[in-house]
Amino acid sequence: MSPVERVTDPADPRLRDFTELRDVQVRSRREPTEGLFIAEGEATIRRALDAGYVPRVVLTTDRWLTSMGDLLGSADAPILVVDEELLEETTGYPVHRGALASMTRRPLSSLADVIEGATRILVLEDLVDHTNVGAVFRSAAALGMDAVVLTPRCADPLYRRAIRTSMGAVFTVPWTRVDGPEALREAGFELVALTPAADAVDLRSYDGAPKVALALGSEGDGLSARWLDAADVCVSIPMAHGVDSLNVAAAAAVACYALGASSGR
């Protein structure tokens, strides 16, 4: 096991990575800028390590040292041990999953690397809710999508809440960011826009091209005119009982399943 360092002072600079975790605006600015993200809980930390992410520091309490011994021993990073009160004071909320790990981010992958060999990808335009982003990644992983591409204003997949909701899928599904649809068209993808528009094709009747990029829009407004105008096909999920649309995470799951079925996956 890496050296255990006991911390009793809430102002200790070694705790800095873990301060103000509940302040979304602060963390969303700090984490990408400082090149870190937070993995919470044994399962999530283990998945990050298995995916090759490098830990900076681990924060835990005495009662978890023994039960998480093998995990902490493989972390190869300083292990800070605090009492429960200091843990909550530092993070801003009660931590029930045993440990937190500050991990080093990787440079953003290029689009070419992420879509190499891919035939089914998701495009997320301006989703701002981290829980939705995480849920979409979980569906993408479970239902066989090859990659996820996000626009610049889309929420951070490595934000703590997104990681937790994705069940670690953000570590295994390749992803990157793209400014617009042109690069995907140039790479040979048929751009399919998911929209509730009345003139959209029923998703059940869409046969699927050899390479499909399925675009989903923001929680409120849906896809912008830029992505809708660039689409080769607009598809919709049929609704019943007066419901006009699904939450974007639920819609993504349905569409991923349909695309997988159309490709014989």
N, C-alpha and C positions, 0 to 999 in steps of 0.2 A: 504494500500500500504506500502511496505517496505520503510525505510527511503531513501529519495532522497539526494544524495551527489553530489554537484556541483564540477566539476574539471576544472581547467583552465590551469594547468601546464602540458605540454606534457611529462615531465619527471616524473610525479606522478606515484609511484609504483603501484597504484591501477589499472592503465591502462595496466599493463604488459601482461595480458592474450590476449589482443587485438592488440598487436604490430606486425608489419611485416606480416600481414595476406596474402599478395600477394607473399611472399617468400615461395614457395612450399617446398623447401629443408629444410629450417629452421623450418617451421611449422610441417613438417612430422617427424622431429626428436623431437621437443619440446613436441608436444601435447600428444603422447602416453607416453613419459617419465614422463611428469608432471601430467598425469592422467586427461586431459581435452580435450574437443572439442568445436568448435564454431558453434552455431546455428544462422542463419541469417534470420531475418524477422519474422513477427508476426505468420504466419502459421507454419513455421518450429519450432519456439520456443514452440508454443502451442502443436504441435505434440510430441516434446521431453518431455514436462511436462506430457502430457497425457500418455506417455509410461513409466513414472516413473523416468525419469532422474532428477537428483538434480542440480539446478543451483548454480553456484559459485558467479557470478556477472552479472548484465545486464548493457549494455551501450546504451544510446539513446540521443536524443536531445529534446529540449523543445517542439517542435511542435508535437511530438508523445506522450507526456506524457498523454494528455487527451484522445486521440483516442485509446490508448492501455492501458487505466487505469485498466481494469479488468484483462488483461494478466499480467501486471506488478505487480498488487496486489497479484496475485497468485504465483508469482515467488519465494517469500520468500528468497530473496537475496538482497544484496546492489544494488541500482539503481544509476548508475553514469550518470550524465547529463553533456554533453559538447556541445559547439557550433559546427556548421557544419564544420568549418575549422579545429578545433582540432580533430573532428571525422575522417576526411579524412587524416590528418597528422598522427594520431595514427595507423589507419588501412592500409594506403597506397593506398586507392582508395575511390571514392565517394560511400557512403552507401545509397541506395535508399529504403530499405525495412523497415525502421523505427527503428530497434533495432538489437543489437547483444547480444547474451547470451553465456557466458562461462559456460559449463556444465561439471559435473563430470562423467568421464568414469566409467563403471562397469568392474569388472574383466572379462576376456575372458571366455565365457562359455565352458564347456567341450563338446566334440563331442557327447558323449552319451546323454547329455541333449538336445542338438540341434536337433538330429535326432530321438529322442524318438517319436514314433508314426508316423514318416514321411514316405511317400511312393514316393514322387517326390522331389528330391533336385537338385540344381545346384552346380557344382564344377568349380571354376574359378582358372585356373593355370596362375599365373604371369601376370595378367592384370595390367598394370602400369598407365593407364590413369584414373584419378579419375572420369571424366565425364562418361566414359564407365562403370566403376563399379557402379556408381549411376544409370545409365540407366538400367543396368541389374537387379539391385534390384527393380526398378520400375516395370519392366516386370514380375519379379518373383512374386511380390505382386499381380499385376493385373491379372495374368494368373494362379494363384493358386498353385505356388510352395510352399513347406512346409518349406524349409530352403535353405541357401546358405553356402557353405563351400569354404574357400579360402586357397590357399597355402601361405607359409610364405612371399614370395616376392610380393604378390598381393597388390595393392594399398589399402590404409586405407578407409573403408566404412564411417568412421566418420570424414573424412576430409571435410571441408566446401563445396567444389565444389561437392563432391559425395553426400553429404546430400541434397544439393539444387537440383541436377539433379534427385535424387530418389524421390523427393517430400515427403521426410520424411519416405519412405519405409524402410530405414535402421534402423528405430526405431521399426518397427513392424515385419519384417521378421527375424526369428532367424538366427544367423550366428556365425561361429567360424572359426578357422584355423586348417589345417591338413597338416602333412608333406608329405603324399603320399597316394596312392590308397589302400594300404593294409587294413587300418582300415575300410574303406567303404565296401570292399569285405567281411571282417569278420563280418560286421553288416548285411550282407544279401542283399546288394544292387547289382543289375546288373549294371556294369559300362559301360556306353554308351559314346563313344567319338564322338564329332561332328568335322568332318574333310572334306575338299574338295577332299580328295583322290579319284581317279577314281574307286577304287574297294570297296568303302564304299556303304552301303545299303541305298537306297532312304528312307529318313526320313518318307515319306508318307506311306511306306509299313511296317514300324516298329510297331508292335503291342503293345510293352511295357510289361515289367515284372511287378509283383506285387510291387516291390520296385526298383526304377530306380535312379541312380546318373548320371546326364548328365554333362560331362566334356567339358569345352570350354577353348581354349588356348589363349596365349598372342596375342596382336594386330599384331605383325609382323610375328612370326614364327609359331603360332598356338600351338597345343599341343606338348609336348616333347615326345621323344621316350618312356620314362618311363611310361607316362599315356597311350599312344597309345598301347604299348605292354601289359599293364595290362587290357585293355578294353575287355569286353565280346563281344561287338558289336561296329563297327564303322558305323556311319550314316552320310549322307550328305544332304544338301538342294539343290535340282536341280536348276541349273542356266540357264538363257537364254540370248540371244543377246550378246554373247561373254563375259559376266561378269563371272569372275572366283570365286568370293566369296563376302559375305556381310561383312560390319563392324560387329565386334563381338557383339555389343549391339543389332543391328538389327537381327543378326542370333540367339541370345538368345531369342528374342521375338518370332520369328517364331518357334523355337524349343520348347519353353515353351507352346505355343498354341497347337502344335502337341502332346506333351506329355499329356497335359490336355485332349485333345480329345481322346487319346488312353486309358485313364483311366476312361472315361465317365464323367469327370468333366465339 
